[in-house]
């Protein structure tokens, strides 16, 4: 993989109708794989409040792109393992 195919980005998960958690990640622009997703260290009492994952997206150059699990790998979407 060429080094210029990997770029820094932000990964956001949206919970329960609007609670957003954003962390750093890297994206392979050739394969659209989102990787090295940082984990935000939140107290368990806060994590217990999150019930429904509404959506996930990656922000690249101020533009949002939806992210899916590996099932989206073959259809050209941004994805992660």
PyMOL Python script that loads the backbone (N, CA, C, O; Angstrom):
from pymol import cmd

cmd.read_pdbstr("""\
ATOM      1  N   UNK A   1       0.845  -1.179   0.000  1.00  0.00           N
ATOM      2  CA  UNK A   1       0.000   0.000   0.000  1.00  0.00           C
ATOM      3  C   UNK A   1       0.889   1.240   0.000  1.00  0.00           C
ATOM      4  O   UNK A   1       1.858   1.307   0.756  1.00  0.00           O
ATOM      5  N   UNK A   2       0.577   2.187  -0.815  1.00  0.00           N
ATOM      6  CA  UNK A   2       1.318   3.450  -0.847  1.00  0.00           C
ATOM      7  C   UNK A   2       0.943   4.286   0.366  1.00  0.00           C
ATOM      8  O   UNK A   2      -0.198   4.249   0.828  1.00  0.00           O
ATOM      9  N   UNK A   3       1.909   5.041   0.878  1.00  0.00           N
ATOM     10  CA  UNK A   3       1.641   5.841   2.073  1.00  0.00           C
ATOM     11  C   UNK A   3       0.603   6.932   1.827  1.00  0.00           C
ATOM     12  O   UNK A   3      -0.081   7.348   2.762  1.00  0.00           O
ATOM     13  N   UNK A   4       0.474   7.402   0.589  1.00  0.00           N
ATOM     14  CA  UNK A   4      -0.484   8.473   0.330  1.00  0.00           C
ATOM     15  C   UNK A   4      -1.925   7.965   0.246  1.00  0.00           C
ATOM     16  O   UNK A   4      -2.856   8.765   0.158  1.00  0.00           O
ATOM     17  N   UNK A   5      -2.116   6.641   0.271  1.00  0.00           N
ATOM     18  CA  UNK A   5      -3.465   6.101   0.276  1.00  0.00           C
ATOM     19  C   UNK A   5      -4.093   6.168   1.664  1.00  0.00           C
ATOM     20  O   UNK A   5      -5.318   6.161   1.789  1.00  0.00           O
ATOM     21  N   UNK A   6      -3.266   6.234   2.706  1.00  0.00           N
ATOM     22  CA  UNK A   6      -3.755   6.334   4.083  1.00  0.00           C
ATOM     23  C   UNK A   6      -3.826   7.789   4.503  1.00  0.00           C
ATOM     24  O   UNK A   6      -2.843   8.524   4.400  1.00  0.00           O
ATOM     25  N   UNK A   7      -4.988   8.201   4.974  1.00  0.00           N
ATOM     26  CA  UNK A   7      -5.129   9.578   5.429  1.00  0.00           C
ATOM     27  C   UNK A   7      -5.742   9.592   6.824  1.00  0.00           C
ATOM     28  O   UNK A   7      -6.434   8.652   7.216  1.00  0.00           O
ATOM     29  N   UNK A   8      -5.487  10.653   7.562  1.00  0.00           N
ATOM     30  CA  UNK A   8      -6.098  10.855   8.871  1.00  0.00           C
ATOM     31  C   UNK A   8      -7.512  11.388   8.684  1.00  0.00           C
ATOM     32  O   UNK A   8      -7.775  12.198   7.795  1.00  0.00           O
ATOM     33  N   UNK A   9      -8.417  10.920   9.538  1.00  0.00           N
ATOM     34  CA  UNK A   9      -9.814  11.348   9.458  1.00  0.00           C
ATOM     35  C   UNK A   9     -10.428  11.281  10.852  1.00  0.00           C
ATOM     36  O   UNK A   9      -9.732  11.013  11.831  1.00  0.00           O
ATOM     37  N   UNK A  10     -11.729  11.525  10.937  1.00  0.00           N
ATOM     38  CA  UNK A  10     -12.465  11.413  12.195  1.00  0.00           C
ATOM     39  C   UNK A  10     -13.597  10.417  12.016  1.00  0.00           C
ATOM     40  O   UNK A  10     -14.288  10.423  10.997  1.00  0.00           O
ATOM     41  N   UNK A  11     -13.783   9.559  13.017  1.00  0.00           N
ATOM     42  CA  UNK A  11     -14.841   8.562  13.025  1.00  0.00           C
ATOM     43  C   UNK A  11     -15.875   8.986  14.069  1.00  0.00           C
ATOM     44  O   UNK A  11     -15.525   9.271  15.214  1.00  0.00           O
ATOM     45  N   UNK A  12     -17.135   9.025  13.674  1.00  0.00           N
ATOM     46  CA  UNK A  12     -18.198   9.448  14.591  1.00  0.00           C
ATOM     47  C   UNK A  12     -19.275   8.384  14.656  1.00  0.00           C
ATOM     48  O   UNK A  12     -19.720   7.863  13.633  1.00  0.00           O
ATOM     49  N   UNK A  13     -19.689   8.068  15.879  1.00  0.00           N
ATOM     50  CA  UNK A  13     -20.864   7.212  16.080  1.00  0.00           C
ATOM     51  C   UNK A  13     -21.938   8.067  16.741  1.00  0.00           C
ATOM     52  O   UNK A  13     -21.659   8.850  17.649  1.00  0.00           O
ATOM     53  N   UNK A  14     -23.163   7.901  16.272  1.00  0.00           N
ATOM     54  CA  UNK A  14     -24.296   8.682  16.774  1.00  0.00           C
ATOM     55  C   UNK A  14     -25.245   7.718  17.486  1.00  0.00           C
ATOM     56  O   UNK A  14     -25.712   6.737  16.908  1.00  0.00           O
ATOM     57  N   UNK A  15     -25.516   8.024  18.747  1.00  0.00           N
ATOM     58  CA  UNK A  15     -26.314   7.153  19.610  1.00  0.00           C
ATOM     59  C   UNK A  15     -27.597   7.834  20.058  1.00  0.00           C
ATOM     60  O   UNK A  15     -27.632   9.046  20.269  1.00  0.00           O
ATOM     61  N   UNK A  16     -28.628   7.052  20.198  1.00  0.00           N
ATOM     62  CA  UNK A  16     -29.876   7.462  20.856  1.00  0.00           C
ATOM     63  C   UNK A  16     -30.409   8.816  20.393  1.00  0.00           C
ATOM     64  O   UNK A  16     -30.784   9.659  21.208  1.00  0.00           O
ATOM     65  N   UNK A  17     -30.438   9.011  19.092  1.00  0.00           N
ATOM     66  CA  UNK A  17     -31.053  10.205  18.555  1.00  0.00           C
ATOM     67  C   UNK A  17     -30.205  11.463  18.593  1.00  0.00           C
ATOM     68  O   UNK A  17     -30.741  12.559  18.434  1.00  0.00           O
ATOM     69  N   UNK A  18     -28.906  11.342  18.799  1.00  0.00           N
ATOM     70  CA  UNK A  18     -28.106  12.547  18.692  1.00  0.00           C
ATOM     71  C   UNK A  18     -26.855  12.650  19.531  1.00  0.00           C
ATOM     72  O   UNK A  18     -26.114  13.621  19.378  1.00  0.00           O
ATOM     73  N   UNK A  19     -26.577  11.704  20.408  1.00  0.00           N
ATOM     74  CA  UNK A  19     -25.338  11.764  21.183  1.00  0.00           C
ATOM     75  C   UNK A  19     -24.202  11.312  20.274  1.00  0.00           C
ATOM     76  O   UNK A  19     -24.169  10.160  19.843  1.00  0.00           O
ATOM     77  N   UNK A  20     -23.271  12.216  19.983  1.00  0.00           N
ATOM     78  CA  UNK A  20     -22.184  11.907  19.065  1.00  0.00           C
ATOM     79  C   UNK A  20     -20.877  11.706  19.816  1.00  0.00           C
ATOM     80  O   UNK A  20     -20.529  12.472  20.714  1.00  0.00           O
ATOM     81  N   UNK A  21     -20.161  10.654  19.426  1.00  0.00           N
ATOM     82  CA  UNK A  21     -18.818  10.412  19.946  1.00  0.00           C
ATOM     83  C   UNK A  21     -17.890  10.387  18.746  1.00  0.00           C
ATOM     84  O   UNK A  21     -18.051   9.569  17.841  1.00  0.00           O
ATOM     85  N   UNK A  22     -16.913  11.294  18.746  1.00  0.00           N
ATOM     86  CA  UNK A  22     -15.988  11.425  17.623  1.00  0.00           C
ATOM     87  C   UNK A  22     -14.567  11.142  18.090  1.00  0.00           C
ATOM     88  O   UNK A  22     -14.118  11.665  19.110  1.00  0.00           O
ATOM     89  N   UNK A  23     -13.868  10.305  17.326  1.00  0.00           N
ATOM     90  CA  UNK A  23     -12.480   9.978  17.621  1.00  0.00           C
ATOM     91  C   UNK A  23     -11.673  10.014  16.324  1.00  0.00           C
ATOM     92  O   UNK A  23     -12.224  10.153  15.232  1.00  0.00           O
ATOM     93  N   UNK A  24     -10.378   9.889  16.471  1.00  0.00           N
ATOM     94  CA  UNK A  24      -9.497   9.887  15.305  1.00  0.00           C
ATOM     95  C   UNK A  24      -9.469   8.496  14.682  1.00  0.00           C
ATOM     96  O   UNK A  24      -9.698   7.488  15.350  1.00  0.00           O
ATOM     97  N   UNK A  25      -9.182   8.472  13.379  1.00  0.00           N
ATOM     98  CA  UNK A  25      -9.027   7.209  12.667  1.00  0.00           C
ATOM     99  C   UNK A  25      -8.132   7.455  11.455  1.00  0.00           C
ATOM    100  O   UNK A  25      -7.678   8.572  11.207  1.00  0.00           O
ATOM    101  N   UNK A  26      -7.897   6.394  10.722  1.00  0.00           N
ATOM    102  CA  UNK A  26      -7.181   6.484   9.450  1.00  0.00           C
ATOM    103  C   UNK A  26      -8.035   5.790   8.410  1.00  0.00           C
ATOM    104  O   UNK A  26      -8.768   4.851   8.720  1.00  0.00           O
ATOM    105  N   UNK A  27      -7.938   6.256   7.170  1.00  0.00           N
ATOM    106  CA  UNK A  27      -8.742   5.686   6.091  1.00  0.00           C
ATOM    107  C   UNK A  27      -7.831   5.351   4.917  1.00  0.00           C
ATOM    108  O   UNK A  27      -7.015   6.170   4.495  1.00  0.00           O
ATOM    109  N   UNK A  28      -7.981   4.143   4.400  1.00  0.00           N
ATOM    110  CA  UNK A  28      -7.311   3.752   3.169  1.00  0.00           C
ATOM    111  C   UNK A  28      -8.224   4.200   2.031  1.00  0.00           C
ATOM    112  O   UNK A  28      -9.292   3.621   1.830  1.00  0.00           O
ATOM    113  N   UNK A  29      -7.821   5.206   1.298  1.00  0.00           N
ATOM    114  CA  UNK A  29      -8.680   5.785   0.270  1.00  0.00           C
ATOM    115  C   UNK A  29      -8.853   4.874  -0.939  1.00  0.00           C
ATOM    116  O   UNK A  29      -9.801   5.043  -1.705  1.00  0.00           O
ATOM    117  N   UNK A  30      -7.962   3.922  -1.118  1.00  0.00           N
ATOM    118  CA  UNK A  30      -8.115   2.985  -2.235  1.00  0.00           C
ATOM    119  C   UNK A  30      -9.176   1.936  -1.928  1.00  0.00           C
ATOM    120  O   UNK A  30     -10.046   1.666  -2.757  1.00  0.00           O
ATOM    121  N   UNK A  31      -9.104   1.342  -0.732  1.00  0.00           N
ATOM    122  CA  UNK A  31     -10.042   0.276  -0.365  1.00  0.00           C
ATOM    123  C   UNK A  31     -11.255   0.784   0.402  1.00  0.00           C
ATOM    124  O   UNK A  31     -12.243   0.065   0.550  1.00  0.00           O
ATOM    125  N   UNK A  32     -11.185   2.021   0.891  1.00  0.00           N
ATOM    126  CA  UNK A  32     -12.217   2.657   1.717  1.00  0.00           C
ATOM    127  C   UNK A  32     -12.352   2.010   3.097  1.00  0.00           C
ATOM    128  O   UNK A  32     -13.385   2.137   3.754  1.00  0.00           O
ATOM    129  N   UNK A  33     -11.290   1.311   3.531  1.00  0.00           N
ATOM    130  CA  UNK A  33     -11.309   0.725   4.872  1.00  0.00           C
ATOM    131  C   UNK A  33     -10.986   1.787   5.911  1.00  0.00           C
ATOM    132  O   UNK A  33     -10.004   2.518   5.779  1.00  0.00           O
ATOM    133  N   UNK A  34     -11.811   1.866   6.939  1.00  0.00           N
ATOM    134  CA  UNK A  34     -11.584   2.756   8.076  1.00  0.00           C
ATOM    135  C   UNK A  34     -10.886   1.913   9.140  1.00  0.00           C
ATOM    136  O   UNK A  34     -11.376   0.848   9.515  1.00  0.00           O
ATOM    137  N   UNK A  35      -9.735   2.397   9.626  1.00  0.00           N
ATOM    138  CA  UNK A  35      -8.947   1.606  10.567  1.00  0.00           C
ATOM    139  C   UNK A  35      -8.346   2.489  11.642  1.00  0.00           C
ATOM    140  O   UNK A  35      -8.485   3.712  11.609  1.00  0.00           O
ATOM    141  N   UNK A  36      -7.683   1.864  12.586  1.00  0.00           N
ATOM    142  CA  UNK A  36      -7.034   2.587  13.685  1.00  0.00           C
ATOM    143  C   UNK A  36      -8.004   3.563  14.357  1.00  0.00           C
ATOM    144  O   UNK A  36      -7.643   4.694  14.680  1.00  0.00           O
ATOM    145  N   UNK A  37      -9.234   3.105  14.558  1.00  0.00           N
ATOM    146  CA  UNK A  37     -10.244   3.941  15.210  1.00  0.00           C
ATOM    147  C   UNK A  37      -9.886   4.054  16.687  1.00  0.00           C
ATOM    148  O   UNK A  37      -9.817   3.051  17.397  1.00  0.00           O
ATOM    149  N   UNK A  38      -9.661   5.267  17.136  1.00  0.00           N
ATOM    150  CA  UNK A  38      -9.343   5.494  18.545  1.00  0.00           C
ATOM    151  C   UNK A  38     -10.567   5.200  19.400  1.00  0.00           C
ATOM    152  O   UNK A  38     -11.707   5.353  18.961  1.00  0.00           O
ATOM    153  N   UNK A  39     -10.309   4.785  20.605  1.00  0.00           N
ATOM    154  CA  UNK A  39     -11.391   4.506  21.544  1.00  0.00           C
ATOM    155  C   UNK A  39     -11.413   5.618  22.578  1.00  0.00           C
ATOM    156  O   UNK A  39     -10.398   5.922  23.205  1.00  0.00           O
ATOM    157  N   UNK A  40     -12.569   6.215  22.747  1.00  0.00           N
ATOM    158  CA  UNK A  40     -12.711   7.256  23.749  1.00  0.00           C
ATOM    159  C   UNK A  40     -12.998   6.597  25.089  1.00  0.00           C
ATOM    160  O   UNK A  40     -13.923   5.794  25.211  1.00  0.00           O
ATOM    161  N   UNK A  41     -12.212   6.934  26.077  1.00  0.00           N
ATOM    162  CA  UNK A  41     -12.345   6.333  27.397  1.00  0.00           C
ATOM    163  C   UNK A  41     -13.444   7.054  28.176  1.00  0.00           C
ATOM    164  O   UNK A  41     -13.247   8.160  28.679  1.00  0.00           O
ATOM    165  N   UNK A  42     -14.602   6.404  28.264  1.00  0.00           N
ATOM    166  CA  UNK A  42     -15.739   6.975  28.980  1.00  0.00           C
ATOM    167  C   UNK A  42     -16.053   6.110  30.195  1.00  0.00           C
ATOM    168  O   UNK A  42     -15.887   4.892  30.143  1.00  0.00           O
ATOM    169  N   UNK A  43     -16.504   6.720  31.285  1.00  0.00           N
ATOM    170  CA  UNK A  43     -16.883   5.931  32.462  1.00  0.00           C
ATOM    171  C   UNK A  43     -18.007   4.954  32.121  1.00  0.00           C
ATOM    172  O   UNK A  43     -18.862   5.254  31.287  1.00  0.00           O
ATOM    173  N   UNK A  44     -18.006   3.794  32.760  1.00  0.00           N
ATOM    174  CA  UNK A  44     -19.037   2.788  32.482  1.00  0.00           C
ATOM    175  C   UNK A  44     -20.436   3.326  32.756  1.00  0.00           C
ATOM    176  O   UNK A  44     -21.398   2.910  32.111  1.00  0.00           O
ATOM    177  N   UNK A  45     -20.556   4.248  33.707  1.00  0.00           N
ATOM    178  CA  UNK A  45     -21.874   4.824  34.007  1.00  0.00           C
ATOM    179  C   UNK A  45     -22.406   5.615  32.804  1.00  0.00           C
ATOM    180  O   UNK A  45     -23.617   5.676  32.594  1.00  0.00           O
ATOM    181  N   UNK A  46     -21.526   6.208  32.030  1.00  0.00           N
ATOM    182  CA  UNK A  46     -21.940   6.931  30.822  1.00  0.00           C
ATOM    183  C   UNK A  46     -22.235   5.944  29.704  1.00  0.00           C
ATOM    184  O   UNK A  46     -23.233   6.087  28.998  1.00  0.00           O
ATOM    185  N   UNK A  47     -21.379   4.948  29.537  1.00  0.00           N
ATOM    186  CA  UNK A  47     -21.579   3.955  28.477  1.00  0.00           C
ATOM    187  C   UNK A  47     -22.902   3.217  28.615  1.00  0.00           C
ATOM    188  O   UNK A  47     -23.503   2.834  27.611  1.00  0.00           O
ATOM    189  N   UNK A  48     -23.361   3.014  29.835  1.00  0.00           N
ATOM    190  CA  UNK A  48     -24.621   2.328  30.066  1.00  0.00           C
ATOM    191  C   UNK A  48     -25.821   3.118  29.545  1.00  0.00           C
ATOM    192  O   UNK A  48     -26.896   2.553  29.344  1.00  0.00           O
ATOM    193  N   UNK A  49     -25.642   4.409  29.328  1.00  0.00           N
ATOM    194  CA  UNK A  49     -26.722   5.243  28.821  1.00  0.00           C
ATOM    195  C   UNK A  49     -26.961   5.039  27.326  1.00  0.00           C
ATOM    196  O   UNK A  49     -28.048   5.326  26.827  1.00  0.00           O
ATOM    197  N   UNK A  50     -25.953   4.547  26.615  1.00  0.00           N
ATOM    198  CA  UNK A  50     -26.061   4.364  25.169  1.00  0.00           C
ATOM    199  C   UNK A  50     -26.756   3.040  24.879  1.00  0.00           C
ATOM    200  O   UNK A  50     -26.297   1.979  25.301  1.00  0.00           O
ATOM    201  N   UNK A  51     -27.863   3.114  24.157  1.00  0.00           N
ATOM    202  CA  UNK A  51     -28.614   1.901  23.845  1.00  0.00           C
ATOM    203  C   UNK A  51     -28.698   1.620  22.358  1.00  0.00           C
ATOM    204  O   UNK A  51     -28.478   0.490  21.924  1.00  0.00           O
ATOM    205  N   UNK A  52     -29.014   2.641  21.574  1.00  0.00           N
ATOM    206  CA  UNK A  52     -29.275   2.425  20.153  1.00  0.00           C
ATOM    207  C   UNK A  52     -28.259   3.191  19.314  1.00  0.00           C
ATOM    208  O   UNK A  52     -28.158   4.415  19.397  1.00  0.00           O
ATOM    209  N   UNK A  53     -27.508   2.444  18.502  1.00  0.00           N
ATOM    210  CA  UNK A  53     -26.575   3.066  17.564  1.00  0.00           C
ATOM    211  C   UNK A  53     -27.369   3.491  16.339  1.00  0.00           C
ATOM    212  O   UNK A  53     -27.914   2.649  15.626  1.00  0.00           O
ATOM    213  N   UNK A  54     -27.434   4.792  16.094  1.00  0.00           N
ATOM    214  CA  UNK A  54     -28.220   5.314  14.976  1.00  0.00           C
ATOM    215  C   UNK A  54     -27.460   5.254  13.658  1.00  0.00           C
ATOM    216  O   UNK A  54     -27.999   4.841  12.631  1.00  0.00           O
ATOM    217  N   UNK A  55     -26.195   5.672  13.704  1.00  0.00           N
ATOM    218  CA  UNK A  55     -25.391   5.669  12.480  1.00  0.00           C
ATOM    219  C   UNK A  55     -23.935   5.914  12.818  1.00  0.00           C
ATOM    220  O   UNK A  55     -23.596   6.339  13.923  1.00  0.00           O
ATOM    221  N   UNK A  56     -23.084   5.637  11.848  1.00  0.00           N
ATOM    222  CA  UNK A  56     -21.660   5.920  11.975  1.00  0.00           C
ATOM    223  C   UNK A  56     -21.200   6.569  10.684  1.00  0.00           C
ATOM    224  O   UNK A  56     -21.692   6.255   9.600  1.00  0.00           O
ATOM    225  N   UNK A  57     -20.249   7.479  10.820  1.00  0.00           N
ATOM    226  CA  UNK A  57     -19.720   8.126   9.621  1.00  0.00           C
ATOM    227  C   UNK A  57     -18.278   8.540   9.848  1.00  0.00           C
ATOM    228  O   UNK A  57     -17.807   8.660  10.979  1.00  0.00           O
ATOM    229  N   UNK A  58     -17.598   8.755   8.739  1.00  0.00           N
ATOM    230  CA  UNK A  58     -16.223   9.227   8.778  1.00  0.00           C
ATOM    231  C   UNK A  58     -16.200  10.609   8.128  1.00  0.00           C
ATOM    232  O   UNK A  58     -16.880  10.850   7.131  1.00  0.00           O
ATOM    233  N   UNK A  59     -15.407  11.513   8.707  1.00  0.00           N
ATOM    234  CA  UNK A  59     -15.282  12.861   8.156  1.00  0.00           C
ATOM    235  C   UNK A  59     -13.900  12.992   7.517  1.00  0.00           C
ATOM    236  O   UNK A  59     -12.870  12.816   8.168  1.00  0.00           O
ATOM    237  N   UNK A  60     -13.914  13.307   6.225  1.00  0.00           N
ATOM    238  CA  UNK A  60     -12.687  13.487   5.453  1.00  0.00           C
ATOM    239  C   UNK A  60     -12.780  14.837   4.765  1.00  0.00           C
ATOM    240  O   UNK A  60     -13.708  15.085   3.995  1.00  0.00           O
ATOM    241  N   UNK A  61     -11.823  15.705   5.041  1.00  0.00           N
ATOM    242  CA  UNK A  61     -11.823  17.054   4.441  1.00  0.00           C
ATOM    243  C   UNK A  61     -13.170  17.750   4.617  1.00  0.00           C
ATOM    244  O   UNK A  61     -13.718  18.304   3.665  1.00  0.00           O
ATOM    245  N   UNK A  62     -13.697  17.718   5.836  1.00  0.00           N
ATOM    246  CA  UNK A  62     -14.953  18.384   6.204  1.00  0.00           C
ATOM    247  C   UNK A  62     -16.195  17.811   5.526  1.00  0.00           C
ATOM    248  O   UNK A  62     -17.247  18.448   5.542  1.00  0.00           O
ATOM    249  N   UNK A  63     -16.095  16.629   4.935  1.00  0.00           N
ATOM    250  CA  UNK A  63     -17.254  15.996   4.314  1.00  0.00           C
ATOM    251  C   UNK A  63     -17.527  14.665   5.010  1.00  0.00           C
ATOM    252  O   UNK A  63     -16.603  13.898   5.276  1.00  0.00           O
ATOM    253  N   UNK A  64     -18.802  14.394   5.304  1.00  0.00           N
ATOM    254  CA  UNK A  64     -19.199  13.168   5.997  1.00  0.00           C
ATOM    255  C   UNK A  64     -19.551  12.063   5.004  1.00  0.00           C
ATOM    256  O   UNK A  64     -20.217  12.294   3.994  1.00  0.00           O
ATOM    257  N   UNK A  65     -19.079  10.843   5.326  1.00  0.00           N
ATOM    258  CA  UNK A  65     -19.381   9.660   4.525  1.00  0.00           C
ATOM    259  C   UNK A  65     -19.878   8.565   5.462  1.00  0.00           C
ATOM    260  O   UNK A  65     -19.240   8.312   6.484  1.00  0.00           O
ATOM    261  N   UNK A  66     -20.988   7.909   5.153  1.00  0.00           N
ATOM    262  CA  UNK A  66     -21.469   6.832   6.017  1.00  0.00           C
ATOM    263  C   UNK A  66     -20.461   5.682   6.058  1.00  0.00           C
ATOM    264  O   UNK A  66     -19.771   5.407   5.076  1.00  0.00           O
ATOM    265  N   UNK A  67     -20.392   5.019   7.212  1.00  0.00           N
ATOM    266  CA  UNK A  67     -19.492   3.879   7.401  1.00  0.00           C
ATOM    267  C   UNK A  67     -20.327   2.680   7.826  1.00  0.00           C
ATOM    268  O   UNK A  67     -21.261   2.806   8.618  1.00  0.00           O
ATOM    269  N   UNK A  68     -19.980   1.527   7.294  1.00  0.00           N
ATOM    270  CA  UNK A  68     -20.696   0.289   7.578  1.00  0.00           C
ATOM    271  C   UNK A  68     -19.707  -0.795   7.981  1.00  0.00           C
ATOM    272  O   UNK A  68     -18.495  -0.589   7.915  1.00  0.00           O
ATOM    273  N   UNK A  69     -20.218  -1.943   8.397  1.00  0.00           N
ATOM    274  CA  UNK A  69     -19.366  -3.084   8.724  1.00  0.00           C
ATOM    275  C   UNK A  69     -18.800  -3.713   7.459  1.00  0.00           C
ATOM    276  O   UNK A  69     -18.972  -3.181   6.362  1.00  0.00           O
ATOM    277  N   UNK A  70     -18.135  -4.828   7.613  1.00  0.00           N
ATOM    278  CA  UNK A  70     -17.448  -5.468   6.482  1.00  0.00           C
ATOM    279  C   UNK A  70     -18.381  -5.859   5.346  1.00  0.00           C
ATOM    280  O   UNK A  70     -17.922  -6.048   4.219  1.00  0.00           O
ATOM    281  N   UNK A  71     -19.682  -5.985   5.611  1.00  0.00           N
ATOM    282  CA  UNK A  71     -20.610  -6.346   4.542  1.00  0.00           C
ATOM    283  C   UNK A  71     -20.646  -5.302   3.434  1.00  0.00           C
ATOM    284  O   UNK A  71     -21.056  -5.608   2.315  1.00  0.00           O
ATOM    285  N   UNK A  72     -20.222  -4.071   3.726  1.00  0.00           N
ATOM    286  CA  UNK A  72     -20.230  -2.992   2.732  1.00  0.00           C
ATOM    287  C   UNK A  72     -18.942  -2.944   1.926  1.00  0.00           C
ATOM    288  O   UNK A  72     -18.830  -2.169   0.976  1.00  0.00           O
ATOM    289  N   UNK A  73     -17.982  -3.756   2.295  1.00  0.00           N
ATOM    290  CA  UNK A  73     -16.659  -3.760   1.655  1.00  0.00           C
ATOM    291  C   UNK A  73     -16.757  -3.972   0.146  1.00  0.00           C
ATOM    292  O   UNK A  73     -16.019  -3.342  -0.612  1.00  0.00           O
ATOM    293  N   UNK A  74     -17.644  -4.836  -0.295  1.00  0.00           N
ATOM    294  CA  UNK A  74     -17.727  -5.189  -1.705  1.00  0.00           C
ATOM    295  C   UNK A  74     -18.630  -4.296  -2.526  1.00  0.00           C
ATOM    296  O   UNK A  74     -18.753  -4.493  -3.734  1.00  0.00           O
ATOM    297  N   UNK A  75     -19.263  -3.321  -1.904  1.00  0.00           N
ATOM    298  CA  UNK A  75     -20.166  -2.448  -2.657  1.00  0.00           C
ATOM    299  C   UNK A  75     -19.663  -1.015  -2.767  1.00  0.00           C
ATOM    300  O   UNK A  75     -20.400  -0.125  -3.191  1.00  0.00           O
ATOM    301  N   UNK A  76     -18.405  -0.790  -2.384  1.00  0.00           N
ATOM    302  CA  UNK A  76     -17.789   0.520  -2.573  1.00  0.00           C
ATOM    303  C   UNK A  76     -18.035   1.544  -1.503  1.00  0.00           C
ATOM    304  O   UNK A  76     -17.734   2.720  -1.703  1.00  0.00           O
ATOM    305  N   UNK A  77     -18.580   1.134  -0.355  1.00  0.00           N
ATOM    306  CA  UNK A  77     -18.806   2.059   0.749  1.00  0.00           C
ATOM    307  C   UNK A  77     -17.605   2.079   1.685  1.00  0.00           C
ATOM    308  O   UNK A  77     -16.757   1.188   1.630  1.00  0.00           O
ATOM    309  N   UNK A  78     -17.533   3.081   2.533  1.00  0.00           N
ATOM    310  CA  UNK A  78     -16.539   3.078   3.598  1.00  0.00           C
ATOM    311  C   UNK A  78     -16.951   2.016   4.609  1.00  0.00           C
ATOM    312  O   UNK A  78     -18.133   1.874   4.920  1.00  0.00           O
ATOM    313  N   UNK A  79     -15.973   1.269   5.123  1.00  0.00           N
ATOM    314  CA  UNK A  79     -16.271   0.126   5.978  1.00  0.00           C
ATOM    315  C   UNK A  79     -15.174  -0.072   7.011  1.00  0.00           C
ATOM    316  O   UNK A  79     -14.087   0.494   6.901  1.00  0.00           O
ATOM    317  N   UNK A  80     -15.479  -0.886   8.021  1.00  0.00           N
ATOM    318  CA  UNK A  80     -14.472  -1.255   9.026  1.00  0.00           C
ATOM    319  C   UNK A  80     -14.748  -2.667   9.521  1.00  0.00           C
ATOM    320  O   UNK A  80     -15.855  -3.191   9.389  1.00  0.00           O
ATOM    321  N   UNK A  81     -13.705  -3.270  10.096  1.00  0.00           N
ATOM    322  CA  UNK A  81     -13.820  -4.637  10.633  1.00  0.00           C
ATOM    323  C   UNK A  81     -14.376  -4.595  12.026  1.00  0.00           C
ATOM    324  O   UNK A  81     -14.549  -5.639  12.654  1.00  0.00           O
TER     325      UNK A  81
END
""", "prot")
cmd.dss("prot")
cmd.show_as("cartoon", "prot")
cmd.util.cbc("prot")
cmd.orient("prot")
